[in-house]
Amino acid sequence: MTYRSGLRLVGDGLVLREWERGDLAAMVKLFDNPEVAYWTPLVTPFDLDAAKAYLDRALTDNGTIQLAITVDGGEPMGEVLLMTERATLGYSVGPAFRGQRLAVRALKLLTAYAHEEAGLPRVLLEIEAENDASSGVARSAGYRLTDLPPNNVTDKGRPVSLLTWEHHA
């Protein structure tokens, strides 16, 4: 599936929009954080060079839709993404913006897009069992834990055991 450039999803008090060149400083603010680095595959430190490289990848047609989470199309507060080939979603909210249910609302919005526009009957999340906050987001967004065995990977030299959550159209 090729996704359309200029993708913008609006609903539940959010505007999910593509990252822009003007977002580089905001990306550093959001992603250069030890907790974000621990739970995500993002590089650390996440400096301006890392933000530029990340944005360059986000703006290519690489099978991944990466959208900034905003309330009005302006300041990014996090990110939600859909890897279309694997039908897997992910999300991250900057520490300063947590507690507003941004991840739940953004995940619901992108999940609806995945089912209705991308035609994916089943979408997945992969979450570490110890990541209680992310598991809570998944549950609140209507995802259910599967009985699939954990996907064991290594991230930044750390062994990671990912549980699979699913959502059906």
N, C-alpha and C positions, 0 to 999 in steps of 0.2 A: 504494500500500500504506500502510495506517495501522499504526504499530507500537504495541505494547501498552505502556502506562505501567507502570513497575515492572520493566522488563526487567532480568534478572540472568542472566549466563552464567557457569557455573562449569566449570573444567577446567584441566588441566595446571598445577596449583598457583596458579591465578589466580581471582579473582572480578571480573568486569566488571559494573559497576553504574552506574545513572544518577547524574549529578551531583546534589548536594544543596546547599542554602543554606549548610550548615556547611563546605563545601569551598572557599569563596571565597579564604581566605588561602592554602590549598594550591595553588589555581589560579595565583595570583600567583607563588608560589614556583616552580612548574613552567614557566610560560609567559613570565615576564618575564626573558628571557635572550636575548642577542644571537644565539646560534646557532639557537635555536628561531625567533626572529623572521626570521632569514635564510632558513630552509628552509620556513617555513610562511606561510600568509596571515594569521596572527594579528596583531592590531594591536600596535604598540610605541610607547611603553612599555605593558606589560600590567599596569596597576595595579588597585586594588580596583574602580574604576568600570568598567574594561574587563571585569573578571571578572564583575561583576553583569550587564552587558549580554550577555556571552557565555552566562552561565547562563540568563538569561531566554530567549534563543534556543534553547538546548539543551533547555529544558523545554517548548517548544511542539511541536505536531505539525506540523513543517515538512518532513517527508520525510527528515530526517536523524536517525539514531540515534547519539547521542554518549554513550559510556560511559567512566567512570573506570576505569583499570587499577589494581587492588589485588591484594594477595595473600590478603587475608582479609575484604574488604568494608569495610575501614577507610581508612587513609591512601592518597589517590590518588598514584600514581607516574607517571602519564601518562594518555593518552587514545587511544582507538581509535574511529573513526566510520565509518558507512556512509550514504552519500547514495543512498537507494533508487532515486530516479528515474533517476540516471545509473549505478547499479550500481557506484559507485566507493567505495573505502575509503581511509582515511588513518589516520595514527598519529603520536604524539609521546610521547617518554619524557623526563621531567625529567632534567637533567644529573646530579643526585645519585644517580639510580637506574639509570644505564646499565651495561652489562656483565653483566646478569642474564638476557638473552634475553627480557625482558618484551615488547618489541615483536613479536618472532617469535611467542611464545606467544599474545599477545592477537590478533594478526592471524589466526593459524590458527583460533582460537576464533570470531572474528566472521565469518571466511570460511565456516566450517561453518554458522553460523547463516544467513548470506546464501543459501547454496545450499539447505539443508534446510528452514528455516522461512520465509524470505522468498521462496523459489522462484526465485531468480536463477541461471540455468544458467551464466552467465559474469560474473565480477566483475573490476574493474579497479583498478589503482593508477596514479597519474601522478607520476613522480619525475624530478627534474632529473638529467641524465646525470652531473653532477659530484658528486652526493650519494651517495658510495660507501657510507656507513653504511646509508642507506635502501635502496639497491639490494641490499645484502647481506641485509637483513631480508626483502625481497621474495623473493630466491632461496631463503633458508632456509625460508620459509613455503610454498614450492612454486609461486610465481608465475614466469611466463616472459615475457621481453621480447618484444613483438610487433614486426612490421615496419611498423607504422603510422608515418606521418610525425610528427615532433614537433609538439606543440601549443604554439604560441608565444603567450605572454600577457605582460602587464605586472603585476608585483606590487610595490606600494609604490614605484613609479617605476623598478623594475629589470626589464629584459627577462628573461624566463624561458622556457626551452625544456624542455617536459615530455615525457618518454618514457612510453609506455603499456606496462604490464605486465598480464598476464591470468592468471586461474585459472578452470578449468572444473570443473563439478561431476562 
